[in-house]
Amino acid sequence: MTIRTAICCDRCDNVFTSDRREARGELTKRSHEAGWKSIGVNGVWENICDEHDSTA
């Protein structure tokens, strides 16, 4: 079994992952390059996929 780091959208069931091993920070950077956002909402970070980004 292989366990990979993934980023889940907080507004739907979409998941951003990679087919290679990488640190969480690198995966976050790549998700942002792919159109995902990480925003602070009332002191809590939310991950939002490109389909649910209302700022686009």
VENPEHU-V398244 format. One record per run of one state. SS is the DSSP state (A for helix, B for strand, O for the rest). FROM is the first residue (numbers start at 1). TO is the last residue. If there is no record, write none. Layout:
ss = [SS,SS]
from = [FROM,FROM]
to = [TO,TO]
//
This chain:
ss = [O,B,O,B,O,A,O,B,O,B,O]
from = [1,6,9,15,18,24,34,37,42,44,49]
to = [5,8,14,17,23,33,36,41,43,48,56]
//
